[in-house]
Amino acid sequence: GEYGSVIFIAGNLPNVSEIAPLLIVIRLSEFRYADATAIAVVMLVASFLIIFVVNRLQRWAQTRVPAH
């Protein structure tokens, strides 16, 4: 699925093109569950923050446009 193609495109070059989903899988394969969970939680919080900011910007933009 999507995961395989993303890993293929990213390349996984250390300190160059490492991506968070691959880091999670690597940590899980090393049985470092706390590290994998921490990465996943950071990704989740970042996603929610981005959605929140975009939502606020859209609401702000709607108030700036005069009604016709």
Residue pairs with C-beta under 8 A, 6 or more apart in sequence:
3 21
6 19
6 21
7 19
7 21
7 22
10 17
10 18
10 19
10 22
11 17
12 18
12 19
12 22
20 39
20 42
20 43
23 36
23 39
24 36
24 39
24 40
25 36
27 33
27 35
27 36
27 39
28 36
